[in-house]
Amino acid sequence: MNFKVYIGNPPYQHGNRSIYQEFIRQAYSIGAEYACLIVNNNWIEGNTHKKTREFLINNGLHTIVNYNEPGEVFEGVHVAVSIVQYAPKG
């Protein structure tokens, strides 16, 4: 089964392990032409999620809408998020 559009707000972590980047890659593995996810914004800078950043850059990164203030998007949730749009099929 192929999907044209992959949209989601995946879980950001499981216990102490960050897992949202697995959902970013999943859009590619299911053959989605377009993807739009709202995720933790810690992939944008630093070395911890450098592979996720490189994956997005190399797989059709189109738009980033970044919300630096925790709780700015989801009231009461103290996480800064970004909305990322990309085209896994290029």
LOZAZA-169572 format. One record per atom (N, C-alpha, C): residue number from 1; residue in three letters; atom name; x, y, z. Coordinates in Angstrom, 2 decimals, decimal comma. Each point is the difference from the previous one (the first is absolute). Layout:
<seq NUM | type ALA | atom CA | east X | north Y | up Z>
...
This chain:
<seq 1 | type MET | atom N | east 0,84 | north -1,17 | up 0,00>
<seq 1 | type MET | atom CA | east -0,84 | north 1,17 | up 0,00>
<seq 1 | type MET | atom C | east 0,89 | north 1,24 | up 0,00>
<seq 2 | type ASN | atom N | east -0,30 | north 0,95 | up -0,87>
<seq 2 | type ASN | atom CA | east 0,73 | north 1,26 | up -0,06>
<seq 2 | type ASN | atom C | east -0,90 | north 1,14 | up 0,46>
<seq 3 | type PHE | atom N | east 0,62 | north 1,00 | up 0,57>
<seq 3 | type PHE | atom CA | east -0,71 | north 1,17 | up 0,47>
<seq 3 | type PHE | atom C | east 0,53 | north 1,23 | up -0,72>
<seq 4 | type LYS | atom N | east -0,88 | north 0,84 | up -0,44>
<seq 4 | type LYS | atom CA | east 0,42 | north 1,23 | up -0,66>
<seq 4 | type LYS | atom C | east 0,46 | north 1,04 | up 1,03>
<seq 5 | type VAL | atom N | east -0,75 | north 0,11 | up 1,11>
<seq 5 | type VAL | atom CA | east 0,31 | north 0,99 | up 1,03>
<seq 5 | type VAL | atom C | east 0,08 | north -0,68 | up 1,36>
<seq 6 | type TYR | atom N | east 1,00 | north 0,38 | up 0,76>
<seq 6 | type TYR | atom CA | east 0,25 | north -0,55 | up 1,34>
<seq 6 | type TYR | atom C | east -0,02 | north 1,19 | up 0,96>
<seq 7 | type ILE | atom N | east -0,99 | north 0,08 | up 0,89>
<seq 7 | type ILE | atom CA | east -0,15 | north 1,12 | up 0,92>
<seq 7 | type ILE | atom C | east -0,06 | north -0,56 | up 1,42>
<seq 8 | type GLY | atom N | east 0,69 | north 0,64 | up 0,93>
<seq 8 | type GLY | atom CA | east -0,08 | north -0,52 | up 1,35>
<seq 8 | type GLY | atom C | east 0,62 | north 0,87 | up 1,07>
<seq 9 | type ASN | atom N | east -0,31 | north -0,39 | up 1,20>
<seq 9 | type ASN | atom CA | east 0,58 | north 0,55 | up 1,21>
<seq 9 | type ASN | atom C | east 0,44 | north -1,20 | up 0,83>
<seq 10 | type PRO | atom N | east 1,13 | north -0,59 | up -0,38>
<seq 10 | type PRO | atom CA | east 0,42 | north -1,24 | up 0,65>
<seq 10 | type PRO | atom C | east 0,46 | north 0,23 | up 1,43>
<seq 11 | type PRO | atom N | east 0,06 | north -1,06 | up 0,78>
<seq 11 | type PRO | atom CA | east 0,57 | north 0,13 | up 1,35>
<seq 11 | type PRO | atom C | east 1,45 | north 0,42 | up -0,12>
<seq 12 | type TYR | atom N | east 0,43 | north 0,86 | up 0,89>
<seq 12 | type TYR | atom CA | east 1,36 | north 0,53 | up -0,07>
<seq 12 | type TYR | atom C | east 1,02 | north -0,93 | up 0,64>
<seq 13 | type GLN | atom N | east -0,42 | north -0,71 | up 1,03>
<seq 13 | type GLN | atom CA | east 0,94 | north -0,90 | up 0,65>
<seq 13 | type GLN | atom C | east -0,72 | north -1,15 | up 0,68>
<seq 14 | type HIS | atom N | east 0,78 | north -1,03 | up 0,27>
<seq 14 | type HIS | atom CA | east -0,47 | north -1,17 | up 0,74>
<seq 14 | type HIS | atom C | east 0,98 | north -0,18 | up 1,14>
<seq 15 | type GLY | atom N | east -0,46 | north 0,25 | up 1,22>
<seq 15 | type GLY | atom CA | east 0,92 | north 0,01 | up 1,13>
<seq 15 | type GLY | atom C | east 1,00 | north 1,13 | up -0,18>
<seq 16 | type ASN | atom N | east 1,28 | north -0,33 | up 0,06>
<seq 16 | type ASN | atom CA | east 1,04 | north 1,01 | up -0,20>
<seq 16 | type ASN | atom C | east 0,51 | north 0,04 | up -1,43>
<seq 17 | type ARG | atom N | east -0,59 | north -0,80 | up -0,89>
<seq 17 | type ARG | atom CA | east 0,48 | north -0,11 | up -1,37>
<seq 17 | type ARG | atom C | east -0,88 | north 0,79 | up -0,97>
<seq 18 | type SER | atom N | east 0,63 | north 0,85 | up -0,79>
<seq 18 | type SER | atom CA | east -0,70 | north 0,77 | up -1,01>
<seq 18 | type SER | atom C | east -0,40 | north -0,92 | up -1,15>
<seq 19 | type ILE | atom N | east -1,28 | north 0,05 | up -0,42>
<seq 19 | type ILE | atom CA | east -0,45 | north -0,90 | up -1,07>
<seq 19 | type ILE | atom C | east -0,66 | north 0,71 | up -1,18>
<seq 20 | type TYR | atom N | east -0,23 | north 1,29 | up 0,08>
<seq 20 | type TYR | atom CA | east -0,72 | north 0,68 | up -1,09>
<seq 20 | type TYR | atom C | east 0,73 | north -0,10 | up -1,32>
<seq 21 | type GLN | atom N | east 1,34 | north -0,07 | up 0,02>
<seq 21 | type GLN | atom CA | east 0,76 | north -0,08 | up -1,24>
<seq 21 | type GLN | atom C | east -0,30 | north -1,29 | up -0,77>
<seq 22 | type GLU | atom N | east -0,42 | north -1,04 | up 0,69>
<seq 22 | type GLU | atom CA | east -0,40 | north -1,24 | up -0,66>
<seq 22 | type GLU | atom C | east -1,24 | north 0,24 | up -0,86>
<seq 23 | type PHE | atom N | east -0,90 | north 0,86 | up 0,46>
<seq 23 | type PHE | atom CA | east -1,20 | north 0,33 | up -0,76>
<seq 23 | type PHE | atom C | east 0,34 | north 0,87 | up -1,21>
<seq 24 | type ILE | atom N | east 1,01 | north 0,84 | up 0,14>
<seq 24 | type ILE | atom CA | east 0,46 | north 0,80 | up -1,14>
<seq 24 | type ILE | atom C | east 0,48 | north -0,92 | up -1,11>
<seq 25 | type ARG | atom N | east 0,78 | north -0,99 | up 0,35>
<seq 25 | type ARG | atom CA | east 0,53 | north -0,94 | up -0,99>
<seq 25 | type ARG | atom C | east -1,10 | north -0,93 | up -0,56>
<seq 26 | type GLN | atom N | east -1,01 | north -0,27 | up 0,79>
<seq 26 | type GLN | atom CA | east -1,06 | north -0,91 | up -0,43>
<seq 26 | type GLN | atom C | east -0,73 | north 0,51 | up -1,24>
<seq 27 | type ALA | atom N | east -0,16 | north 1,29 | up -0,15>
<seq 27 | type ALA | atom CA | east -0,66 | north 0,55 | up -1,18>
<seq 27 | type ALA | atom C | east 0,73 | north -0,43 | up -1,26>
<seq 28 | type TYR | atom N | east 1,30 | north -0,04 | up 0,07>
<seq 28 | type TYR | atom CA | east 0,81 | north -0,45 | up -1,14>
<seq 28 | type TYR | atom C | east -0,22 | north -1,49 | up -0,25>
<seq 29 | type SER | atom N | east 0,00 | north -0,79 | up 1,04>
<seq 29 | type SER | atom CA | east -0,10 | north -1,45 | up -0,16>
<seq 29 | type SER | atom C | east -1,38 | north -0,45 | up -0,50>
<seq 30 | type ILE | atom N | east -1,06 | north 0,80 | up 0,24>
<seq 30 | type ILE | atom CA | east -1,33 | north -0,38 | up -0,49>
<seq 30 | type ILE | atom C | east -0,31 | north 0,61 | up -1,36>
<seq 31 | type GLY | atom N | east 0,95 | north 0,74 | up -0,55>
<seq 31 | type GLY | atom CA | east -0,17 | north 0,54 | up -1,34>
<seq 31 | type GLY | atom C | east -0,83 | north 1,26 | up -0,10>
<seq 32 | type ALA | atom N | east -0,12 | north 0,75 | up 1,09>
<seq 32 | type ALA | atom CA | east -0,78 | north 1,24 | up -0,03>
<seq 32 | type ALA | atom C | east 0,66 | north 1,02 | up -0,94>
<seq 33 | type GLU | atom N | east -0,83 | north 0,71 | up -0,74>
<seq 33 | type GLU | atom CA | east 0,52 | north 1,05 | up -0,88>
<seq 33 | type GLU | atom C | east 0,25 | north 1,29 | up 0,78>
<seq 34 | type TYR | atom N | east -0,82 | north 0,25 | up 1,01>
<seq 34 | type TYR | atom CA | east 0,11 | north 1,20 | up 0,82>
<seq 34 | type TYR | atom C | east -0,17 | north -0,38 | up 1,46>
<seq 35 | type ALA | atom N | east 0,68 | north 0,72 | up 0,87>
<seq 35 | type ALA | atom CA | east -0,12 | north -0,25 | up 1,43>
<seq 35 | type ALA | atom C | east -0,01 | north 1,33 | up 0,75>
<seq 36 | type CYS | atom N | east -0,79 | north 0,04 | up 1,06>
<seq 36 | type CYS | atom CA | east -0,06 | north 1,17 | up 0,87>
<seq 36 | type CYS | atom C | east -0,19 | north -0,50 | up 1,43>
<seq 37 | type LEU | atom N | east 0,98 | north 0,27 | up 0,84>
<seq 37 | type LEU | atom CA | east -0,04 | north -0,48 | up 1,39>
<seq 37 | type LEU | atom C | east 0,28 | north 1,15 | up 0,95>
<seq 38 | type ILE | atom N | east -0,63 | north -0,07 | up 1,15>
<seq 38 | type ILE | atom CA | east 0,35 | north 0,92 | up 1,08>
<seq 38 | type ILE | atom C | east 0,79 | north -0,82 | up 1,01>
<seq 39 | type VAL | atom N | east 1,23 | north 0,44 | up 0,24>
<seq 39 | type VAL | atom CA | east 0,93 | north -0,77 | up 0,84>
<seq 39 | type VAL | atom C | east 0,78 | north 0,93 | up 0,92>
<seq 40 | type ASN | atom N | east 0,67 | north -0,58 | up 0,96>
<seq 40 | type ASN | atom CA | east 0,91 | north 0,74 | up 0,86>
<seq 40 | type ASN | atom C | east 0,99 | north 0,74 | up -0,91>
<seq 41 | type ASN | atom N | east 0,35 | north 1,23 | up 0,34>
<seq 41 | type ASN | atom CA | east 0,89 | north 0,76 | up -0,88>
<seq 41 | type ASN | atom C | east 1,48 | north -0,20 | up 0,27>
<seq 42 | type ASN | atom N | east 0,36 | north -0,96 | up 0,82>
<seq 42 | type ASN | atom CA | east 1,41 | north -0,18 | up 0,33>
<seq 42 | type ASN | atom C | east 0,83 | north -0,61 | up -1,13>
<seq 43 | type TRP | atom N | east -0,62 | north -0,36 | up -1,12>
<seq 43 | type TRP | atom CA | east 0,75 | north -0,51 | up -1,15>
<seq 43 | type TRP | atom C | east 0,64 | north 1,14 | up -0,80>
<seq 44 | type ILE | atom N | east -0,44 | north 1,23 | up 0,20>
<seq 44 | type ILE | atom CA | east 0,43 | north 1,13 | up -0,82>
<seq 44 | type ILE | atom C | east 1,46 | north 0,38 | up 0,26>
<seq 45 | type GLU | atom N | east 0,44 | north -0,09 | up 1,24>
<seq 45 | type GLU | atom CA | east 1,36 | north 0,42 | up 0,35>
<seq 45 | type GLU | atom C | east 0,70 | north -1,10 | up 0,80>
<seq 46 | type GLY | atom N | east 1,30 | north 0,11 | up 0,07>
<seq 46 | type GLY | atom CA | east 0,79 | north -0,90 | up 0,84>
<seq 46 | type GLY | atom C | east 0,30 | north -1,33 | up -0,66>
<seq 47 | type ASN | atom N | east 0,71 | north -0,84 | up 0,73>
<seq 47 | type ASN | atom CA | east 0,45 | north -1,29 | up -0,53>
<seq 47 | type ASN | atom C | east -0,88 | north -1,18 | up 0,35>
<seq 48 | type THR | atom N | east -0,84 | north 0,13 | up 1,01>
<seq 48 | type THR | atom CA | east -0,78 | north -1,14 | up 0,46>
<seq 48 | type THR | atom C | east -0,88 | north -0,59 | up -1,10>
<seq 49 | type HIS | atom N | east -0,64 | north 0,85 | up -0,78>
<seq 49 | type HIS | atom CA | east -0,89 | north -0,47 | up -1,06>
<seq 49 | type HIS | atom C | east 0,50 | north 0,44 | up -1,38>
<seq 50 | type LYS | atom N | east 1,33 | north 0,03 | up -0,14>
<seq 50 | type LYS | atom CA | east 0,62 | north 0,40 | up -1,26>
<seq 50 | type LYS | atom C | east -0,44 | north -0,92 | up -1,14>
<seq 51 | type LYS | atom N | east -0,12 | north -1,29 | up 0,25>
<seq 51 | type LYS | atom CA | east -0,40 | north -0,94 | up -1,05>
<seq 51 | type LYS | atom C | east -1,43 | north 0,28 | up -0,48>
<seq 52 | type THR | atom N | east -0,87 | north 0,40 | up 0,91>
<seq 52 | type THR | atom CA | east -1,37 | north 0,35 | up -0,38>
<seq 52 | type THR | atom C | east 0,01 | north 1,25 | up -0,88>
<seq 53 | type ARG | atom N | east 0,78 | north 0,99 | up 0,38>
<seq 53 | type ARG | atom CA | east 0,12 | north 1,23 | up -0,78>
<seq 53 | type ARG | atom C | east 0,53 | north -0,31 | up -1,40>
<seq 54 | type GLU | atom N | east 1,05 | north -0,80 | up -0,07>
<seq 54 | type GLU | atom CA | east 0,57 | north -0,37 | up -1,29>
<seq 54 | type GLU | atom C | east -0,99 | north -0,80 | up -0,85>
<seq 55 | type PHE | atom N | east -0,75 | north -0,89 | up 0,65>
<seq 55 | type PHE | atom CA | east -1,01 | north -0,78 | up -0,71>
<seq 55 | type PHE | atom C | east -1,02 | north 0,92 | up -0,66>
<seq 56 | type LEU | atom N | east -0,50 | north 0,97 | up 0,76>
<seq 56 | type LEU | atom CA | east -0,99 | north 0,93 | up -0,54>
<seq 56 | type LEU | atom C | east 0,58 | north 0,84 | up -1,14>
<seq 57 | type ILE | atom N | east 1,19 | north 0,50 | up 0,18>
<seq 57 | type ILE | atom CA | east 0,64 | north 0,81 | up -1,04>
<seq 57 | type ILE | atom C | east 0,17 | north -0,81 | up -1,28>
<seq 58 | type ASN | atom N | east 0,38 | north -1,26 | up 0,15>
<seq 58 | type ASN | atom CA | east 0,25 | north -0,86 | up -1,16>
<seq 58 | type ASN | atom C | east -1,25 | north -0,64 | up -0,58>
<seq 59 | type ASN | atom N | east -1,15 | north 0,19 | up 0,65>
<seq 59 | type ASN | atom CA | east -1,23 | north -0,64 | up -0,45>
<seq 59 | type ASN | atom C | east -1,15 | north 0,99 | up -0,16>
<seq 60 | type GLY | atom N | east 0,30 | north 1,10 | up -0,63>
<seq 60 | type GLY | atom CA | east -1,06 | north 0,91 | up -0,42>
<seq 60 | type GLY | atom C | east -0,52 | north 0,97 | up 1,04>
<seq 61 | type LEU | atom N | east 0,82 | north 0,42 | up 0,94>
<seq 61 | type LEU | atom CA | east -0,44 | north 1,00 | up 0,99>
<seq 61 | type LEU | atom C | east -0,53 | north 1,22 | up -0,74>
<seq 62 | type HIS | atom N | east -1,21 | north 0,39 | up 0,34>
<seq 62 | type HIS | atom CA | east -0,65 | north 1,11 | up -0,71>
<seq 62 | type HIS | atom C | east -0,24 | north 1,20 | up 0,92>
<seq 63 | type THR | atom N | east -0,61 | north -0,25 | up 1,17>
<seq 63 | type THR | atom CA | east -0,39 | north 1,10 | up 0,88>
<seq 63 | type THR | atom C | east 0,21 | north -0,39 | up 1,47>
<seq 64 | type ILE | atom N | east 0,48 | north 0,95 | up 0,77>
<seq 64 | type ILE | atom CA | east 0,10 | north -0,16 | up 1,46>
<seq 64 | type ILE | atom C | east -0,71 | north 1,20 | up 0,63>
<seq 65 | type VAL | atom N | east -0,95 | north -0,27 | up 0,87>
<seq 65 | type VAL | atom CA | east -0,61 | north 1,05 | up 0,81>
<seq 65 | type VAL | atom C | east 0,39 | north -0,33 | up 1,42>
<seq 66 | type ASN | atom N | east 0,83 | north 0,84 | up 0,59>
<seq 66 | type ASN | atom CA | east 0,56 | north -0,29 | up 1,31>
<seq 66 | type ASN | atom C | east -0,67 | north 0,83 | up 1,08>
<seq 67 | type TYR | atom N | east -0,31 | north -0,65 | up 1,11>
<seq 67 | type TYR | atom CA | east -0,58 | north 0,66 | up 1,18>
<seq 67 | type TYR | atom C | east 0,97 | north -0,23 | up 1,16>
<seq 68 | type ASN | atom N | east 0,81 | north 1,00 | up 0,27>
<seq 68 | type ASN | atom CA | east 1,05 | north -0,12 | up 1,02>
<seq 68 | type ASN | atom C | east -0,50 | north -0,03 | up 1,43>
<seq 69 | type GLU | atom N | east -1,17 | north 0,57 | up 0,23>
<seq 69 | type GLU | atom CA | east -0,51 | north 0,09 | up 1,37>
<seq 69 | type GLU | atom C | east -0,77 | north -1,26 | up 0,39>
<seq 70 | type PRO | atom N | east 0,46 | north -0,72 | up 1,02>
<seq 70 | type PRO | atom CA | east -0,76 | north -1,16 | up 0,48>
<seq 70 | type PRO | atom C | east -1,42 | north 0,41 | up 0,36>
<seq 71 | type GLY | atom N | east -0,96 | north -0,78 | up -0,42>
<seq 71 | type GLY | atom CA | east -1,40 | north 0,29 | up 0,28>
<seq 71 | type GLY | atom C | east -0,65 | north 0,94 | up -0,99>
<seq 72 | type GLU | atom N | east 0,75 | north 0,51 | up -0,95>
<seq 72 | type GLU | atom CA | east -0,54 | north 0,94 | up -0,98>
<seq 72 | type GLU | atom C | east -1,05 | north -0,64 | up -0,91>
<seq 73 | type VAL | atom N | east 0,18 | north -1,26 | up -0,30>
<seq 73 | type VAL | atom CA | east -0,95 | north -0,71 | up -0,89>
<seq 73 | type VAL | atom C | east -0,99 | north -0,82 | up 0,81>
<seq 74 | type PHE | atom N | east 0,51 | north -0,76 | up 0,94>
<seq 74 | type PHE | atom CA | east -0,85 | north -0,84 | up 0,84>
<seq 74 | type PHE | atom C | east 0,04 | north 0,55 | up 1,43>
<seq 75 | type GLU | atom N | east -1,04 | north 0,71 | up 0,36>
<seq 75 | type GLU | atom CA | east -0,06 | north 0,62 | up 1,33>
<seq 75 | type GLU | atom C | east 0,19 | north -1,04 | up 1,09>
<seq 76 | type GLY | atom N | east 0,86 | north 0,31 | up 0,94>
<seq 76 | type GLY | atom CA | east 0,25 | north -0,89 | up 1,12>
<seq 76 | type GLY | atom C | east 1,03 | north -1,08 | up -0,28>
<seq 77 | type VAL | atom N | east 0,45 | north -0,09 | up -1,23>
<seq 77 | type VAL | atom CA | east 1,04 | north -0,97 | up -0,36>
<seq 77 | type VAL | atom C | east 1,30 | north 0,78 | up -0,15>
<seq 78 | type HIS | atom N | east 0,96 | north -0,33 | up 0,79>
<seq 78 | type HIS | atom CA | east 1,23 | north 0,79 | up 0,05>
<seq 78 | type HIS | atom C | east 1,06 | north -0,54 | up -0,96>
<seq 79 | type VAL | atom N | east -0,36 | north 0,02 | up -1,28>
<seq 79 | type VAL | atom CA | east 0,90 | north -0,45 | up -1,05>
<seq 79 | type VAL | atom C | east -0,06 | north 1,02 | up -1,14>
<seq 80 | type ALA | atom N | east 1,16 | north 0,40 | up -0,48>
<seq 80 | type ALA | atom CA | east 0,06 | north 0,85 | up -1,19>
<seq 80 | type ALA | atom C | east -0,10 | north -0,92 | up -1,21>
<seq 81 | type VAL | atom N | east -0,81 | north 0,38 | up -0,98>
<seq 81 | type VAL | atom CA | east -0,25 | north -0,89 | up -1,13>
<seq 81 | type VAL | atom C | east 0,26 | north 0,71 | up -1,33>
<seq 82 | type SER | atom N | east 0,06 | north -0,81 | up -1,04>
<seq 82 | type SER | atom CA | east 0,06 | north 0,52 | up -1,35>
<seq 82 | type SER | atom C | east -0,95 | north -0,81 | up -0,87>
<seq 83 | type ILE | atom N | east -0,51 | north 0,66 | up -1,00>
<seq 83 | type ILE | atom CA | east -0,79 | north -0,68 | up -1,02>
<seq 83 | type ILE | atom C | east 0,92 | north -0,12 | up -1,20>
<seq 84 | type VAL | atom N | east 0,20 | north -1,20 | up -0,46>
<seq 84 | type VAL | atom CA | east 0,92 | north -0,23 | up -1,11>
<seq 84 | type VAL | atom C | east -0,75 | north -0,63 | up -1,16>
<seq 85 | type GLN | atom N | east 0,21 | north 0,56 | up -1,19>
<seq 85 | type GLN | atom CA | east -0,62 | north -0,54 | up -1,21>
<seq 85 | type GLN | atom C | east 1,13 | north -0,45 | up -0,91>
<seq 86 | type TYR | atom N | east -0,13 | north -1,20 | up -0,54>
<seq 86 | type TYR | atom CA | east 1,03 | north -0,52 | up -0,90>
<seq 86 | type TYR | atom C | east -0,62 | north -0,94 | up -1,01>
<seq 87 | type ALA | atom N | east 0,76 | north -0,33 | up -1,02>
<seq 87 | type ALA | atom CA | east -0,49 | north -0,86 | up -1,07>
<seq 87 | type ALA | atom C | east 0,91 | north -1,22 | up -0,10>
<seq 88 | type PRO | atom N | east -0,30 | north -1,04 | up 0,76>
<seq 88 | type PRO | atom CA | east 0,87 | north -1,18 | up 0,05>
<seq 88 | type PRO | atom C | east 0,33 | north -0,61 | up -1,36>
<seq 89 | type LYS | atom N | east -0,91 | north 0,10 | up -0,95>
<seq 89 | type LYS | atom CA | east 0,24 | north -0,56 | up -1,33>
<seq 89 | type LYS | atom C | east 0,78 | north 0,97 | up -0,88>
<seq 90 | type GLY | atom N | east 0,20 | north 1,25 | up 0,51>
<seq 90 | type GLY | atom CA | east 0,74 | north 1,00 | up -0,75>
<seq 90 | type GLY | atom C | east -0,77 | north 0,49 | up -1,16>
